Amino acid sequence: MNNNAKFHDDGPLNKAELAALGEGQMAYVKPLLSDDIARLFPQAPEIKPGLRLFALLSASGEPIVLTDSHDAAVANAWAHDLETVSLH
């Protein structure tokens, strides 16, 4: 467990507290189709529909990098000292 996590007795973590867990230490790799790119990366150029891509997202869900390779997403995380988890 992350030693920086803060727990309190007033009940479950709120959305902001949950989003901050692992920030700067953890990222996740999310497989997606190019059709979904505009939602995550609004500044990205138009990409051919139907391509399988991988997004590296921060613990809070902010996009870090977009690539066509799972290994490249993981390598980018490691280069920035982030531990990766995968979403299925």
N, C-alpha and C positions, 0 to 999 in steps of 0.2 A: 504494500500500500504506500502511496505517496505520503511522505512525512510532512509535506506542506498542506495537506488537506485539512480543512477546518470543519469540525463537527460541533453542533450545538444541541442543547436539550430542548429547544423550542419547536421541534418537529423536523420534518424533512427539509432538505436543502431547497431553496427557491431556484428558479430557472437561471438566474445570473450566477449564483454560487455553484450550481452544477456545471455551467458552461466554463467556469474558471478553473475547475479541477483539471490538473495536468497541463494547463496552459504554459507554453514555453518548454515543456518536457515531453509531451506526447502529441502524436498526430495519427490520423487514421487514413487508410487507403480505401477509397470508395470506387468500385467499378461503376461505370455509367456509359450510356450511349451518347454519341455526339448530339443527338436531339435535345439533350438536357443541359447542354453547355451554356446556353444563354441565361438560364436561371442562376447557375453558380458563378459564371464568369461573364457578366454582362458586357465587359469591354472586349471580349474575344471576337476575332473575326468570324465570319460565317464558315462553318465546317460542314463538309459533306455529311448528310444524315446517315444514320445506321452504323457508324463506326464505333467499335468498342474501345473506350478510353479509361484512364484511371486518374482520379483526382486525389491529391494529397491535401488533406484538410487539417487545420489546427484542432486542438481539443474543443474549442468553442464553435467549430464548424466553418471558420473562415478559410477560403481557398488559398493554398500556398502554391501549388504547381499542378499543371495538367499535362499528361503524357500518354503515349500509346502503349506503354509498357509498365506492368506492375513493378518489375525490378528497378526501373528508373525512378519511380515514385518512392520506393523504399530507399534507394541510394541517395536521393535528395534529402530525405528525412535524416538519414545517418550523417550526411555531410553537415547538417545543422544541429547535430546532437539531439535529435528527437527520437524517442522510442516509438515504434509503429505498432498499430493494431489494425486488423482488417475488418471491414463490414461485409456481411454476406447478404 
